[in-house]
Amino acid sequence: MKKASDQPSTRQLRSIETREKLLMAGRDIFVEYGFQKATISQIIKKANTGYGTAYVHFKNKDAILIVLMEDVMTKFHQIAEASFSPQSKVEAKEIIEKQAYAFLKLAEKERSIMRVFEQAIGFSTMASTKWKEIREKFIQRISKDIYYSHQNGLAKADLNYELVARGWFFANEMYLWEIVRGEQNASVEEIAKTITTVYTSGLYL
């Protein structure tokens, strides 16, 4: 049972509200102007808050971008973290294709803010470092699924699973950015099916 003292104070609630306003304003400003042209002043003005108050939460636009990136990529991680316990190659392929489709479809849905992330990765050290951390988290999860397949006699034993995991993520990442830019030459469904077939054919027995 929570005590009255455990409840957020009015001051804490205002702080949380201000932070959320800054994040929402940041997303709008980034999407409208792009990462390079957007300024922290524009974000603060749109959030209708004071500079001093804003800087308590975020010291610059990069810091706002990082939180937005973490929030959006959490949705992608939820797809990667889906239960993976296939009993056959066919079942594994079905699960992996569904994951690949969901991953790429989400990139399509989040296209506007993902374009901002891609810009930021090229210009902000903070964003580039954060993306590398995100990438490694995905690779670790893929490695875990590959290890499961190996332990259950589904995957080939003569492969470097970390390299396989990296290759699979990089394939998805390449198509993710193509979809974000609107440059893909096939539907999300066809891309997911094709790369999954190539991946599972090389990995599974």
N, C-alpha and C positions, 0 to 999 in steps of 0.2 A: 504494500500500500504506500503510495507516494505521500510525503509530507508536504505541507503548504510551502515549506522552504525549498522544496525540490522544483517548484514551478518557476519558470523564467520570470524575472522581474520585468516591469514596464520598460526599464532602460534596456534590458537584454532583448526584449521583443522589438524595440525600435531599432536596435543595432542589426538584428537579423533582417528586419524589413528593409533597412537602408542597403545592406549588402545585396539582397535580392534585387532591389531596384537598380543598383549599379550593374549587376550582371545582366539583367534584362536590357538595360540601356546600352550596355557594351555590345551585346549581341546585335541589337538593331543598328548601332552605329557602324560596327564592323561590316555587317552585310551591306549596308548602304554605301559606305565609302571605301571598303577594302581595308586590310590591316595597315598598310603603309600610310595611307592618307588619314586614317582615323586618329583622333587625338584624345588624350585623357580629359581635356577640357570639354570636348564635345559630349563625352560620355557623362561627365558630372552634370553638365547643363541639362541633358535629356533626363537624367535621373532626378533632377530638381533637388539637389542636395548641396551642402556647402563643401568647399574644397578641403577644409580641415577634417570634416567628418569623413569625406571620401577617402582621404589618404590614410586614415586609420585602418581602413579595410584593404585598400590596394595602392601600392606605391607608384604604379604606372600601368599603362594599357597592357603590357605583356603579362602582368600578374592576373588581370581580368581574363585575358585570353586563355591562360593556363587552366583556370578553373572551369571555363566554358568547355575547353578541350577535354578535361577530365570527366565532366558531366556527360558530354555526348558520347565519349568513348566507353563509358560505363555501359551504355546500351549495347555496344558492339561486344563488350566482354561478356555480357549476359548470354549472348548467342553462343560464344565460344565455351562458356561454362556449362552448357547443357549436358545432361547425363550422357555418357558414352560408354556403353557396355554391350557392343554387338557380339553375336555368337557366330557370325559368318561374314564372309567378304561381301555378300549381297546386302546384308543388313548394315554393315559398316558404310558401304557406298551410299545407301539410302540416307543414313544419318548425316554423313559428310556433305552430300549434295544439298540437303535441306539447310544445313548450317551455312554453306557457301552462298546459297540463294538468299537466305535471310540477311547475311552480312552485306552482300552487294545491294540488296533491295533497300536496306537501311541507309547505305551511302547515297542512294538515289533520293530517298526521302529527306535526308539531312544535307542535300547538295549545297544549299546557300551558305551554311556555316562551315561546311567542310572545305569549300573554296577558300574561305578566310584562313582556315587552319593550314592549308597548303601554302598560301602566301606567307603566313607567319613562320612556317618551318624554314622557308628560304631566307628569311631576313632577321629572325629573332633567335638568339642563342638559347634563350629560355624555352622557346617553343620547339626548337630542334632537339634539345636535350630531353624534353618531355616526350616527344614523339618516339625517340629511341627507347625510352623506358616503357612506353605503351607497346611498342613492337616486341620488345623482349618478353613482356608479360604474355602476349599472344603466343609467341614461340614456345615458351615454357609450357603453356597449356596444351599446345599441339603435341609437344614431345611426350607429355603425360599420356595422351590418347594413343600415340604410337607405341609407347611402352606397354600399355594395356594390350594392344593388339598383338605385340610380340609375345608377351607372357601367356597369351591365350592361343598361341599357335596360328595366328591369322596373318601375321606380317613376315616378310622375308628376313632372315637372320643376318645376312651379309651386308646390311646397309648401316651407314652412320645416321642414326635417327635424328640427331640434332641438325645435320645438314638437310635431311628430308623435311624436318619441321620448318626450317628457315625457307627452303624452296617453296613449300606449300603456302606459307604466309606471304612471301614476296609475290607469288602469282596472284593471290587475292588482293594484295596491296596495289599492284600495278593496275588491275582492273577497277579497283575502288577509285583510284584517281582518274582513270579514263571516264568512268561513269560520272564522277563529280564534275569533270570538265565538259561532259556531254560529247565525248570523242569516241565512245565505244561503237563498234560496227555490228553489234549483235544485241539481242535482247538479254536482259539479266538472266532469264531462264536458260538460254542457250549457253551463255558464258559459264554459269554454274555447272551445268551438265557436262560441258566439254572439259573444263579443268579438273572436275572431280573424276571423270573417267580416266584422264591421263594420270592423275595422282594415284588413284587406287590401283590402277593396272600396274604401276611401277612398284608399289609398296606391298600389296597383298598377294598372298599365295593363290 
